[in-house]
Amino acid sequence: VKLPQTKGYISVNLSQAHSKLVPTIENGKWKITLKSETYSDIVQNSTHLNVSDPAVVKSLERQIEQVINNRIELARKKVQKEMKADILGFADAFHRYYPKVWNKEKKRWEEIFPDVEVKYETKCKIRRQGLHS
């Protein structure tokens, strides 16, 4: 991760992650929120930043969240828009949360799926600090 206005990088290792899909259907619009919580360890710090400073850690966590969201978004666009493949399990989530609606609309899933709106809620926590070079 490269923080704004710094030279060098802070390398982190994603050590643990949990995610949950939360679907909603509002006014006929199918939406899903990907809630994820990650735990990372700082592996190396080649910046001048003091990673024991809580403000620096908080800024780094926000930056990591953005990197994670960007990577998920790239993969989601590829599978949802280009491949039209539901490898992330959106259909299962809608089926669990809205069984009656799902049973009426499941035959149209191939038509609905590419237009499902996706929102991300990512929380990153840094647990350990690593090396400073």
N, CA, C and O atoms as CSV, one atom per row, in Angstrom:
chain,resi,resn,atom,element,x,y,z
A,1,VAL,N,N,0.852,-1.179,0.000
A,1,VAL,CA,C,0.000,0.000,0.000
A,1,VAL,C,C,0.888,1.229,0.000
A,1,VAL,O,O,1.854,1.319,0.758
A,2,LYS,N,N,0.548,2.167,-0.857
A,2,LYS,CA,C,1.267,3.442,-0.884
A,2,LYS,C,C,0.323,4.500,-0.328
A,2,LYS,O,O,-0.737,4.768,-0.894
A,3,LEU,N,N,0.724,5.091,0.781
A,3,LEU,CA,C,-0.082,6.150,1.364
A,3,LEU,C,C,0.218,7.464,0.655
A,3,LEU,O,O,1.347,7.695,0.224
A,4,PRO,N,N,-0.788,8.324,0.533
A,4,PRO,CA,C,-0.566,9.609,-0.134
A,4,PRO,C,C,0.554,10.408,0.542
A,4,PRO,O,O,0.703,10.380,1.764
A,5,GLN,N,N,1.319,11.103,-0.258
A,5,GLN,CA,C,2.378,12.006,0.198
A,5,GLN,C,C,3.476,11.309,1.002
A,5,GLN,O,O,4.050,11.894,1.921
A,6,THR,N,N,3.763,10.053,0.646
A,6,THR,CA,C,4.878,9.350,1.287
A,6,THR,C,C,5.723,8.693,0.211
A,6,THR,O,O,5.241,8.373,-0.876
A,7,LYS,N,N,6.980,8.503,0.535
A,7,LYS,CA,C,7.844,7.704,-0.326
A,7,LYS,C,C,7.866,6.308,0.268
A,7,LYS,O,O,7.829,6.140,1.487
A,8,GLY,N,N,7.925,5.330,-0.583
A,8,GLY,CA,C,7.972,3.953,-0.116
A,8,GLY,C,C,6.581,3.360,0.037
A,8,GLY,O,O,5.571,3.983,-0.289
A,9,TYR,N,N,6.569,2.144,0.542
A,9,TYR,CA,C,5.333,1.388,0.679
A,9,TYR,C,C,5.254,0.754,2.051
A,9,TYR,O,O,6.257,0.589,2.745
A,10,ILE,N,N,4.039,0.404,2.420
A,10,ILE,CA,C,3.813,-0.421,3.600
A,10,ILE,C,C,3.196,-1.714,3.086
A,10,ILE,O,O,2.123,-1.713,2.483
A,11,SER,N,N,3.892,-2.811,3.336
A,11,SER,CA,C,3.401,-4.117,2.888
A,11,SER,C,C,2.626,-4.770,4.018
A,11,SER,O,O,3.070,-4.803,5.166
A,12,VAL,N,N,1.458,-5.290,3.667
A,12,VAL,CA,C,0.633,-5.955,4.668
A,12,VAL,C,C,0.278,-7.352,4.185
A,12,VAL,O,O,0.217,-7.619,2.985
A,13,ASN,N,N,0.052,-8.216,5.128
A,13,ASN,CA,C,-0.378,-9.581,4.855
A,13,ASN,C,C,-1.786,-9.726,5.406
A,13,ASN,O,O,-2.003,-9.571,6.608
A,14,LEU,N,N,-2.734,-10.021,4.545
A,14,LEU,CA,C,-4.100,-10.265,4.964
A,14,LEU,C,C,-4.123,-11.631,5.637
A,14,LEU,O,O,-3.970,-12.656,4.973
A,15,SER,N,N,-4.313,-11.647,6.954
A,15,SER,CA,C,-4.202,-12.904,7.674
A,15,SER,C,C,-5.543,-13.582,7.931
A,15,SER,O,O,-5.599,-14.796,8.124
A,16,GLN,N,N,-6.625,-12.801,7.933
A,16,GLN,CA,C,-7.931,-13.380,8.209
A,16,GLN,C,C,-9.003,-12.494,7.585
A,16,GLN,O,O,-8.869,-11.271,7.568
A,17,ALA,N,N,-10.060,-13.108,7.075
A,17,ALA,CA,C,-11.152,-12.333,6.489
A,17,ALA,C,C,-12.467,-13.086,6.654
A,17,ALA,O,O,-12.518,-14.315,6.598
A,18,HIS,N,N,-13.515,-12.319,6.857
A,18,HIS,CA,C,-14.876,-12.853,6.942
A,18,HIS,C,C,-15.753,-11.971,6.065
A,18,HIS,O,O,-15.578,-10.753,6.027
A,19,SER,N,N,-16.692,-12.587,5.364
A,19,SER,CA,C,-17.582,-11.775,4.543
A,19,SER,C,C,-19.006,-12.320,4.612
A,19,SER,O,O,-19.244,-13.483,4.938
A,20,LYS,N,N,-19.939,-11.428,4.291
A,20,LYS,CA,C,-21.355,-11.774,4.323
A,20,LYS,C,C,-22.058,-10.984,3.228
A,20,LYS,O,O,-21.803,-9.792,3.057
A,21,LEU,N,N,-22.933,-11.638,2.495
A,21,LEU,CA,C,-23.736,-10.980,1.473
A,21,LEU,C,C,-25.100,-10.647,2.072
A,21,LEU,O,O,-25.776,-11.518,2.620
A,22,VAL,N,N,-25.500,-9.375,1.963
A,22,VAL,CA,C,-26.789,-8.934,2.485
A,22,VAL,C,C,-27.600,-8.347,1.328
A,22,VAL,O,O,-27.345,-7.223,0.896
A,23,PRO,N,N,-28.579,-9.111,0.828
A,23,PRO,CA,C,-29.366,-8.640,-0.308
A,23,PRO,C,C,-30.561,-7.785,0.134
A,23,PRO,O,O,-31.059,-7.915,1.252
A,24,THR,N,N,-31.003,-6.913,-0.770
A,24,THR,CA,C,-32.238,-6.155,-0.581
A,24,THR,C,C,-32.928,-6.034,-1.935
A,24,THR,O,O,-32.286,-6.009,-2.985
A,25,ILE,N,N,-34.228,-5.963,-1.878
A,25,ILE,CA,C,-35.019,-5.697,-3.075
A,25,ILE,C,C,-35.912,-4.513,-2.729
A,25,ILE,O,O,-36.799,-4.619,-1.882
A,26,GLU,N,N,-35.669,-3.378,-3.396
A,26,GLU,CA,C,-36.425,-2.152,-3.136
A,26,GLU,C,C,-37.003,-1.641,-4.443
A,26,GLU,O,O,-36.270,-1.373,-5.395
A,27,ASN,N,N,-38.305,-1.509,-4.480
A,27,ASN,CA,C,-38.988,-1.004,-5.682
A,27,ASN,C,C,-38.574,-1.767,-6.945
A,27,ASN,O,O,-38.373,-1.171,-8.003
A,28,GLY,N,N,-38.451,-3.071,-6.820
A,28,GLY,CA,C,-38.081,-3.901,-7.963
A,28,GLY,C,C,-36.601,-3.906,-8.295
A,28,GLY,O,O,-36.185,-4.595,-9.226
A,29,LYS,N,N,-35.796,-3.153,-7.556
A,29,LYS,CA,C,-34.347,-3.070,-7.797
A,29,LYS,C,C,-33.634,-4.036,-6.859
A,29,LYS,O,O,-33.775,-3.948,-5.639
A,30,TRP,N,N,-32.870,-4.956,-7.435
A,30,TRP,CA,C,-32.136,-5.957,-6.665
A,30,TRP,C,C,-30.761,-5.387,-6.325
A,30,TRP,O,O,-30.020,-4.951,-7.206
A,31,LYS,N,N,-30.435,-5.397,-5.028
A,31,LYS,CA,C,-29.151,-4.856,-4.562
A,31,LYS,C,C,-28.541,-5.842,-3.581
A,31,LYS,O,O,-29.236,-6.632,-2.941
A,32,ILE,N,N,-27.228,-5.770,-3.485
A,32,ILE,CA,C,-26.552,-6.628,-2.510
A,32,ILE,C,C,-25.397,-5.849,-1.895
A,32,ILE,O,O,-24.688,-5.110,-2.579
A,33,THR,N,N,-25.225,-6.030,-0.592
A,33,THR,CA,C,-24.116,-5.407,0.113
A,33,THR,C,C,-23.154,-6.511,0.531
A,33,THR,O,O,-23.540,-7.490,1.169
A,34,LEU,N,N,-21.899,-6.330,0.156
A,34,LEU,CA,C,-20.856,-7.262,0.574
A,34,LEU,C,C,-20.190,-6.662,1.803
A,34,LEU,O,O,-19.441,-5.690,1.708
A,35,LYS,N,N,-20.475,-7.258,2.961
A,35,LYS,CA,C,-19.866,-6.804,4.202
A,35,LYS,C,C,-18.673,-7.707,4.485
A,35,LYS,O,O,-18.800,-8.930,4.542
A,36,SER,N,N,-17.518,-7.086,4.661
A,36,SER,CA,C,-16.334,-7.894,4.950
A,36,SER,C,C,-15.525,-7.256,6.065
A,36,SER,O,O,-15.477,-6.037,6.227
A,37,GLU,N,N,-14.899,-8.129,6.816
A,37,GLU,CA,C,-14.035,-7.710,7.910
A,37,GLU,C,C,-12.717,-8.448,7.734
A,37,GLU,O,O,-12.684,-9.672,7.611
A,38,THR,N,N,-11.634,-7.680,7.723
A,38,THR,CA,C,-10.327,-8.292,7.506
A,38,THR,C,C,-9.375,-7.947,8.644
A,38,THR,O,O,-9.513,-6.919,9.307
A,39,TYR,N,N,-8.425,-8.815,8.846
A,39,TYR,CA,C,-7.356,-8.589,9.811
A,39,TYR,C,C,-6.042,-8.731,9.065
A,39,TYR,O,O,-5.808,-9.722,8.374
A,40,SER,N,N,-5.189,-7.728,9.213
A,40,SER,CA,C,-3.923,-7.713,8.493
A,40,SER,C,C,-2.769,-7.482,9.444
A,40,SER,O,O,-2.934,-6.932,10.532
A,41,ASP,N,N,-1.605,-7.911,9.013
A,41,ASP,CA,C,-0.357,-7.682,9.751
A,41,ASP,C,C,0.564,-6.878,8.842
A,41,ASP,O,O,0.675,-7.165,7.650
A,42,ILE,N,N,1.218,-5.876,9.407
A,42,ILE,CA,C,2.210,-5.129,8.648
A,42,ILE,C,C,3.437,-6.012,8.530
A,42,ILE,O,O,3.976,-6.481,9.532
A,43,VAL,N,N,3.872,-6.235,7.307
A,43,VAL,CA,C,5.021,-7.094,7.056
A,43,VAL,C,C,6.287,-6.254,6.953
A,43,VAL,O,O,7.334,-6.606,7.496
A,44,GLN,N,N,6.164,-5.126,6.240
A,44,GLN,CA,C,7.332,-4.266,6.062
A,44,GLN,C,C,6.873,-2.825,5.839
A,44,GLN,O,O,5.851,-2.570,5.202
A,45,ASN,N,N,7.657,-1.895,6.380
A,45,ASN,CA,C,7.363,-0.474,6.243
A,45,ASN,C,C,8.603,0.220,5.698
A,45,ASN,O,O,9.601,0.354,6.407
A,46,SER,N,N,8.548,0.659,4.455
A,46,SER,CA,C,9.695,1.369,3.880
A,46,SER,C,C,9.407,2.875,3.783
A,46,SER,O,O,10.053,3.590,3.017
A,47,THR,N,N,8.444,3.335,4.557
A,47,THR,CA,C,8.115,4.764,4.596
A,47,THR,C,C,8.724,5.386,5.849
A,47,THR,O,O,9.326,4.696,6.671
A,48,HIS,N,N,8.560,6.683,5.979
A,48,HIS,CA,C,9.006,7.379,7.185
A,48,HIS,C,C,7.912,7.377,8.263
A,48,HIS,O,O,8.113,7.924,9.347
A,49,LEU,N,N,6.769,6.770,7.973
A,49,LEU,CA,C,5.638,6.805,8.891
A,49,LEU,C,C,5.846,5.897,10.094
A,49,LEU,O,O,6.415,4.810,9.986
A,50,ASN,N,N,5.371,6.368,11.241
A,50,ASN,CA,C,5.449,5.610,12.481
A,50,ASN,C,C,4.176,4.775,12.608
A,50,ASN,O,O,3.116,5.303,12.943
A,51,VAL,N,N,4.279,3.481,12.343
A,51,VAL,CA,C,3.101,2.623,12.362
A,51,VAL,C,C,2.654,2.246,13.770
A,51,VAL,O,O,1.725,1.455,13.930
A,52,SER,N,N,3.295,2.796,14.780
A,52,SER,CA,C,2.783,2.619,16.139
A,52,SER,C,C,1.887,3.799,16.526
A,52,SER,O,O,1.295,3.801,17.605
A,53,ASP,N,N,1.790,4.796,15.652
A,53,ASP,CA,C,0.910,5.945,15.860
A,53,ASP,C,C,-0.511,5.543,15.432
A,53,ASP,O,O,-0.721,5.178,14.275
A,54,PRO,N,N,-1.483,5.604,16.345
A,54,PRO,CA,C,-2.856,5.197,16.015
A,54,PRO,C,C,-3.455,5.943,14.806
A,54,PRO,O,O,-4.234,5.357,14.054
A,55,ALA,N,N,-3.108,7.203,14.615
A,55,ALA,CA,C,-3.629,7.961,13.470
A,55,ALA,C,C,-3.083,7.401,12.160
A,55,ALA,O,O,-3.809,7.328,11.169
A,56,VAL,N,N,-1.817,7.007,12.148
A,56,VAL,CA,C,-1.207,6.411,10.958
A,56,VAL,C,C,-1.855,5.058,10.673
A,56,VAL,O,O,-2.165,4.737,9.525
A,57,VAL,N,N,-2.055,4.274,11.720
A,57,VAL,CA,C,-2.679,2.954,11.558
A,57,VAL,C,C,-4.094,3.108,11.003
A,57,VAL,O,O,-4.487,2.369,10.100
A,58,LYS,N,N,-4.855,4.053,11.530
A,58,LYS,CA,C,-6.224,4.293,11.059
A,58,LYS,C,C,-6.219,4.681,9.582
A,58,LYS,O,O,-7.047,4.194,8.812
A,59,SER,N,N,-5.300,5.546,9.183
A,59,SER,CA,C,-5.185,5.955,7.785
A,59,SER,C,C,-4.811,4.764,6.904
A,59,SER,O,O,-5.352,4.597,5.811
A,60,LEU,N,N,-3.892,3.951,7.382
A,60,LEU,CA,C,-3.476,2.757,6.640
A,60,LEU,C,C,-4.648,1.783,6.489
A,60,LEU,O,O,-4.846,1.208,5.418
A,61,GLU,N,N,-5.416,1.601,7.553
A,61,GLU,CA,C,-6.574,0.712,7.489
A,61,GLU,C,C,-7.566,1.191,6.425
A,61,GLU,O,O,-8.084,0.381,5.656
A,62,ARG,N,N,-7.831,2.486,6.376
A,62,ARG,CA,C,-8.760,3.036,5.364
A,62,ARG,C,C,-8.203,2.804,3.955
A,62,ARG,O,O,-8.949,2.476,3.032
A,63,GLN,N,N,-6.898,2.976,3.802
A,63,GLN,CA,C,-6.269,2.760,2.493
A,63,GLN,C,C,-6.363,1.288,2.077
A,63,GLN,O,O,-6.628,0.985,0.914
A,64,ILE,N,N,-6.148,0.389,3.015
A,64,ILE,CA,C,-6.252,-1.053,2.735
A,64,ILE,C,C,-7.689,-1.406,2.348
A,64,ILE,O,O,-7.908,-2.196,1.430
A,65,GLU,N,N,-8.661,-0.826,3.043
A,65,GLU,CA,C,-10.065,-1.061,2.704
A,65,GLU,C,C,-10.337,-0.671,1.252
A,65,GLU,O,O,-11.038,-1.381,0.531
A,66,GLN,N,N,-9.782,0.450,0.839
A,66,GLN,CA,C,-9.975,0.918,-0.535
A,66,GLN,C,C,-9.332,-0.041,-1.540
A,66,GLN,O,O,-9.914,-0.341,-2.582
A,67,VAL,N,N,-8.137,-0.513,-1.220
A,67,VAL,CA,C,-7.447,-1.472,-2.101
A,67,VAL,C,C,-8.267,-2.760,-2.222
A,67,VAL,O,O,-8.435,-3.293,-3.318
A,68,ILE,N,N,-8.772,-3.250,-1.098
A,68,ILE,CA,C,-9.591,-4.469,-1.105
A,68,ILE,C,C,-10.844,-4.251,-1.955
A,68,ILE,O,O,-11.177,-5.080,-2.802
A,69,ASN,N,N,-11.535,-3.132,-1.726
A,69,ASN,CA,C,-12.750,-2.844,-2.495
A,69,ASN,C,C,-12.456,-2.759,-3.988
A,69,ASN,O,O,-13.226,-3.268,-4.803
A,70,ASN,N,N,-11.352,-2.123,-4.348
A,70,ASN,CA,C,-10.990,-2.007,-5.771
A,70,ASN,C,C,-10.740,-3.373,-6.397
A,70,ASN,O,O,-11.161,-3.628,-7.525
A,71,ARG,N,N,-10.064,-4.243,-5.675
A,71,ARG,CA,C,-9.770,-5.580,-6.202
A,71,ARG,C,C,-11.045,-6.414,-6.345
A,71,ARG,O,O,-11.230,-7.119,-7.337
A,72,ILE,N,N,-11.922,-6.323,-5.338
A,72,ILE,CA,C,-13.190,-7.053,-5.417
A,72,ILE,C,C,-14.015,-6.520,-6.578
A,72,ILE,O,O,-14.629,-7.297,-7.310
A,73,GLU,N,N,-14.036,-5.207,-6.753
A,73,GLU,CA,C,-14.810,-4.587,-7.826
A,73,GLU,C,C,-14.328,-5.047,-9.203
A,73,GLU,O,O,-15.138,-5.318,-10.090
A,74,LEU,N,N,-13.017,-5.133,-9.377
A,74,LEU,CA,C,-12.476,-5.622,-10.650
A,74,LEU,C,C,-12.945,-7.046,-10.935
A,74,LEU,O,O,-13.376,-7.357,-12.046
A,75,ALA,N,N,-12.858,-7.906,-9.922
A,75,ALA,CA,C,-13.285,-9.298,-10.092
A,75,ALA,C,C,-14.791,-9.377,-10.314
A,75,ALA,O,O,-15.250,-10.142,-11.162
A,76,ARG,N,N,-15.562,-8.595,-9.564
A,76,ARG,CA,C,-17.017,-8.616,-9.697
A,76,ARG,C,C,-17.447,-8.188,-11.099
A,76,ARG,O,O,-18.301,-8.830,-11.712
A,77,LYS,N,N,-16.862,-7.114,-11.600
A,77,LYS,CA,C,-17.215,-6.654,-12.941
A,77,LYS,C,C,-16.938,-7.743,-13.978
A,77,LYS,O,O,-17.730,-7.967,-14.893
A,78,LYS,N,N,-15.816,-8.401,-13.817
A,78,LYS,CA,C,-15.430,-9.452,-14.762
A,78,LYS,C,C,-16.467,-10.578,-14.768
A,78,LYS,O,O,-16.948,-10.977,-15.828
A,79,VAL,N,N,-16.808,-11.088,-13.583
A,79,VAL,CA,C,-17.715,-12.240,-13.535
A,79,VAL,C,C,-19.181,-11.846,-13.718
A,79,VAL,O,O,-19.944,-12.589,-14.334
A,80,GLN,N,N,-19.585,-10.689,-13.192
A,80,GLN,CA,C,-20.995,-10.308,-13.284
A,80,GLN,C,C,-21.338,-9.688,-14.634
A,80,GLN,O,O,-22.350,-10.049,-15.236
A,81,LYS,N,N,-20.534,-8.783,-15.109
A,81,LYS,CA,C,-20.860,-8.053,-16.332
A,81,LYS,C,C,-20.381,-8.766,-17.601
A,81,LYS,O,O,-21.104,-8.831,-18.595
A,82,GLU,N,N,-19.162,-9.297,-17.556
A,82,GLU,CA,C,-18.604,-9.919,-18.758
A,82,GLU,C,C,-18.972,-11.395,-18.888
A,82,GLU,O,O,-19.472,-11.829,-19.926
A,83,MET,N,N,-18.721,-12.160,-17.829
A,83,MET,CA,C,-18.947,-13.598,-17.892
A,83,MET,C,C,-20.386,-13.982,-17.535
A,83,MET,O,O,-20.857,-15.061,-17.896
A,84,LYS,N,N,-21.069,-13.098,-16.831
A,84,LYS,CA,C,-22.433,-13.336,-16.353
A,84,LYS,C,C,-22.511,-14.639,-15.548
A,84,LYS,O,O,-23.438,-15.436,-15.696
A,85,ALA,N,N,-21.499,-14.821,-14.692
A,85,ALA,CA,C,-21.408,-16.024,-13.865
A,85,ALA,C,C,-21.532,-15.631,-12.387
A,85,ALA,O,O,-20.787,-14.782,-11.896
A,86,ASP,N,N,-22.465,-16.249,-11.699
A,86,ASP,CA,C,-22.719,-15.936,-10.296
A,86,ASP,C,C,-21.830,-16.768,-9.369
A,86,ASP,O,O,-22.325,-17.574,-8.581
A,87,ILE,N,N,-20.533,-16.568,-9.470
A,87,ILE,CA,C,-19.603,-17.347,-8.643
A,87,ILE,C,C,-19.531,-16.822,-7.213
A,87,ILE,O,O,-18.977,-17.493,-6.342
A,88,LEU,N,N,-20.080,-15.634,-6.954
A,88,LEU,CA,C,-20.034,-15.052,-5.612
A,88,LEU,C,C,-21.231,-15.461,-4.753
A,88,LEU,O,O,-21.269,-15.146,-3.564
A,89,GLY,N,N,-22.191,-16.147,-5.330
A,89,GLY,CA,C,-23.313,-16.670,-4.564
A,89,GLY,C,C,-24.445,-15.684,-4.316
A,89,GLY,O,O,-25.147,-15.787,-3.310
A,90,PHE,N,N,-24.628,-14.735,-5.216
A,90,PHE,CA,C,-25.715,-13.767,-5.056
A,90,PHE,C,C,-27.074,-14.471,-5.021
A,90,PHE,O,O,-27.922,-14.145,-4.190
A,91,ALA,N,N,-27.280,-15.435,-5.923
A,91,ALA,CA,C,-28.565,-16.142,-6.001
A,91,ALA,C,C,-28.886,-16.820,-4.673
A,91,ALA,O,O,-30.021,-16.749,-4.202
A,92,ASP,N,N,-27.906,-17.471,-4.069
A,92,ASP,CA,C,-28.130,-18.137,-2.779
A,92,ASP,C,C,-28.538,-17.132,-1.703
A,92,ASP,O,O,-29.414,-17.408,-0.884
A,93,ALA,N,N,-27.894,-15.963,-1.716
A,93,ALA,CA,C,-28.218,-14.944,-0.713
A,93,ALA,C,C,-29.648,-14.449,-0.892
A,93,ALA,O,O,-30.383,-14.320,0.087
A,94,PHE,N,N,-30.054,-14.168,-2.139
A,94,PHE,CA,C,-31.425,-13.718,-2.373
A,94,PHE,C,C,-32.426,-14.817,-2.009
A,94,PHE,O,O,-33.490,-14.540,-1.455
A,95,HIS,N,N,-32.077,-16.051,-2.322
A,95,HIS,CA,C,-32.957,-17.176,-2.003
A,95,HIS,C,C,-33.166,-17.292,-0.492
A,95,HIS,O,O,-34.283,-17.541,-0.038
A,96,ARG,N,N,-32.095,-17.111,0.289
A,96,ARG,CA,C,-32.196,-17.195,1.754
A,96,ARG,C,C,-33.014,-16.051,2.345
A,96,ARG,O,O,-33.859,-16.274,3.213
A,97,TYR,N,N,-32.767,-14.829,1.878
A,97,TYR,CA,C,-33.413,-13.653,2.459
A,97,TYR,C,C,-34.828,-13.416,1.919
A,97,TYR,O,O,-35.687,-12.908,2.640
A,98,TYR,N,N,-35.069,-13.776,0.678
A,98,TYR,CA,C,-36.359,-13.521,0.027
A,98,TYR,C,C,-36.876,-14.782,-0.665
A,98,TYR,O,O,-36.985,-14.803,-1.891
A,99,PRO,N,N,-37.198,-15.838,0.097
A,99,PRO,CA,C,-37.573,-17.109,-0.543
A,99,PRO,C,C,-38.811,-17.010,-1.441
A,99,PRO,O,O,-38.844,-17.634,-2.501
A,100,LYS,N,N,-39.819,-16.247,-1.042
A,100,LYS,CA,C,-41.036,-16.147,-1.865
A,100,LYS,C,C,-40.762,-15.406,-3.167
A,100,LYS,O,O,-41.179,-15.849,-4.237
A,101,VAL,N,N,-40.065,-14.284,-3.077
A,101,VAL,CA,C,-39.718,-13.521,-4.285
A,101,VAL,C,C,-38.809,-14.358,-5.171
A,101,VAL,O,O,-38.979,-14.400,-6.390
A,102,TRP,N,N,-37.845,-15.022,-4.551
A,102,TRP,CA,C,-36.904,-15.834,-5.320
A,102,TRP,C,C,-37.636,-16.914,-6.116
A,102,TRP,O,O,-37.352,-17.113,-7.297
A,103,ASN,N,N,-38.574,-17.610,-5.475
A,103,ASN,CA,C,-39.284,-18.689,-6.155
A,103,ASN,C,C,-40.084,-18.170,-7.348
A,103,ASN,O,O,-40.268,-18.891,-8.329
A,104,LYS,N,N,-40.562,-16.926,-7.273
A,104,LYS,CA,C,-41.291,-16.342,-8.401
A,104,LYS,C,C,-40.346,-15.869,-9.516
A,104,LYS,O,O,-40.701,-15.911,-10.694
A,105,GLU,N,N,-39.138,-15.417,-9.135
A,105,GLU,CA,C,-38.240,-14.767,-10.101
A,105,GLU,C,C,-37.029,-15.597,-10.534
A,105,GLU,O,O,-36.275,-15.166,-11.406
A,106,LYS,N,N,-36.830,-16.775,-9.946
A,106,LYS,CA,C,-35.595,-17.529,-10.223
A,106,LYS,C,C,-35.408,-17.879,-11.703
A,106,LYS,O,O,-34.274,-18.006,-12.165
A,107,LYS,N,N,-36.498,-18.036,-12.444
A,107,LYS,CA,C,-36.365,-18.327,-13.875
A,107,LYS,C,C,-35.805,-17.130,-14.635
A,107,LYS,O,O,-35.287,-17.293,-15.740
A,108,ARG,N,N,-35.901,-15.931,-14.063
A,108,ARG,CA,C,-35.391,-14.705,-14.689
A,108,ARG,C,C,-33.996,-14.317,-14.162
A,108,ARG,O,O,-33.494,-13.240,-14.486
A,109,TRP,N,N,-33.376,-15.176,-13.360
A,109,TRP,CA,C,-32.112,-14.812,-12.709
A,109,TRP,C,C,-31.038,-14.381,-13.709
A,109,TRP,O,O,-30.301,-13.429,-13.452
A,110,GLU,N,N,-30.945,-15.068,-14.838
A,110,GLU,CA,C,-29.929,-14.697,-15.842
A,110,GLU,C,C,-30.159,-13.288,-16.372
A,110,GLU,O,O,-29.216,-12.620,-16.797
A,111,GLU,N,N,-31.397,-12.840,-16.348
A,111,GLU,CA,C,-31.740,-11.486,-16.774
A,111,GLU,C,C,-31.505,-10.469,-15.635
A,111,GLU,O,O,-31.062,-9.347,-15.881
A,112,ILE,N,N,-31.800,-10.869,-14.411
A,112,ILE,CA,C,-31.679,-9.987,-13.237
A,112,ILE,C,C,-30.223,-9.817,-12.811
A,112,ILE,O,O,-29.779,-8.708,-12.514
A,113,PHE,N,N,-29.490,-10.918,-12.785
A,113,PHE,CA,C,-28.134,-10.943,-12.222
A,113,PHE,C,C,-27.189,-9.856,-12.728
A,113,PHE,O,O,-26.539,-9.210,-11.905
A,114,PRO,N,N,-27.076,-9.618,-14.036
A,114,PRO,CA,C,-26.109,-8.615,-14.492
A,114,PRO,C,C,-26.402,-7.196,-13.982
A,114,PRO,O,O,-25.513,-6.346,-13.958
A,115,ASP,N,N,-27.651,-6.948,-13.577
A,115,ASP,CA,C,-28.030,-5.609,-13.128
A,115,ASP,C,C,-28.117,-5.463,-11.608
A,115,ASP,O,O,-28.524,-4.411,-11.115
A,116,VAL,N,N,-27.744,-6.493,-10.868
A,116,VAL,CA,C,-27.761,-6.379,-9.405
A,116,VAL,C,C,-26.711,-5.344,-8.999
A,116,VAL,O,O,-25.539,-5.444,-9.364
A,117,GLU,N,N,-27.158,-4.360,-8.243
A,117,GLU,CA,C,-26.262,-3.298,-7.770
A,117,GLU,C,C,-25.489,-3.808,-6.555
A,117,GLU,O,O,-26.067,-4.435,-5.668
A,118,VAL,N,N,-24.200,-3.543,-6.515
A,118,VAL,CA,C,-23.353,-4.047,-5.434
A,118,VAL,C,C,-22.735,-2.887,-4.669
A,118,VAL,O,O,-22.225,-1.936,-5.260
A,119,LYS,N,N,-22.790,-2.980,-3.343
A,119,LYS,CA,C,-22.204,-1.984,-2.446
A,119,LYS,C,C,-21.242,-2.732,-1.518
A,119,LYS,O,O,-21.466,-3.893,-1.175
A,120,TYR,N,N,-20.175,-2.045,-1.122
A,120,TYR,CA,C,-19.173,-2.675,-0.263
A,120,TYR,C,C,-19.102,-1.974,1.090
A,120,TYR,O,O,-19.110,-0.746,1.170
A,121,GLU,N,N,-19.033,-2.767,2.135
A,121,GLU,CA,C,-18.774,-2.266,3.486
A,121,GLU,C,C,-17.612,-3.088,4.027
A,121,GLU,O,O,-17.794,-4.203,4.516
A,122,THR,N,N,-16.426,-2.523,3.931
A,122,THR,CA,C,-15.214,-3.240,4.313
A,122,THR,C,C,-14.602,-2.595,5.543
A,122,THR,O,O,-14.440,-1.376,5.606
A,123,LYS,N,N,-14.269,-3.416,6.507
A,123,LYS,CA,C,-13.586,-2.953,7.717
A,123,LYS,C,C,-12.264,-3.709,7.811
A,123,LYS,O,O,-12.231,-4.939,7.772
A,124,CYS,N,N,-11.184,-2.956,7.935
A,124,CYS,CA,C,-9.863,-3.566,8.057
A,124,CYS,C,C,-9.280,-3.212,9.424
A,124,CYS,O,O,-9.344,-2.063,9.861
A,125,LYS,N,N,-8.726,-4.188,10.073
A,125,LYS,CA,C,-8.038,-3.968,11.348
A,125,LYS,C,C,-6.601,-4.464,11.205
A,125,LYS,O,O,-6.357,-5.567,10.718
A,126,ILE,N,N,-5.674,-3.645,11.630
A,126,ILE,CA,C,-4.266,-4.059,11.647
A,126,ILE,C,C,-3.969,-4.571,13.039
A,126,ILE,O,O,-4.200,-3.882,14.033
A,127,ARG,N,N,-3.452,-5.792,13.101
A,127,ARG,CA,C,-3.192,-6.394,14.407
A,127,ARG,C,C,-1.739,-6.285,14.834
A,127,ARG,O,O,-1.452,-6.067,16.011
A,128,ARG,N,N,-0.821,-6.435,13.885
A,128,ARG,CA,C,0.601,-6.458,14.259
A,128,ARG,C,C,1.412,-5.575,13.352
A,128,ARG,O,O,1.076,-5.376,12.184
A,129,GLN,N,N,2.484,-5.048,13.898
A,129,GLN,CA,C,3.399,-4.220,13.119
A,129,GLN,C,C,4.630,-5.039,12.794
A,129,GLN,O,O,5.095,-5.841,13.605
A,130,GLY,N,N,5.151,-4.827,11.597
A,130,GLY,CA,C,6.295,-5.635,11.143
A,130,GLY,C,C,7.577,-4.867,11.145
A,130,GLY,O,O,7.855,-4.084,12.053
A,131,LEU,N,N,8.358,-5.096,10.116
A,131,LEU,CA,C,9.699,-4.528,10.021
A,131,LEU,C,C,9.673,-3.118,9.452
A,131,LEU,O,O,8.808,-2.781,8.643
A,132,HIS,N,N,10.606,-2.315,9.870
A,132,HIS,CA,C,10.791,-0.968,9.314
A,132,HIS,C,C,12.160,-0.951,8.651
A,132,HIS,O,O,13.169,-1.278,9.276
A,133,SER,N,N,12.184,-0.564,7.370
A,133,SER,CA,C,13.483,-0.592,6.675
A,133,SER,C,C,14.007,0.792,6.429
A,133,SER,O,O,15.085,0.952,5.856
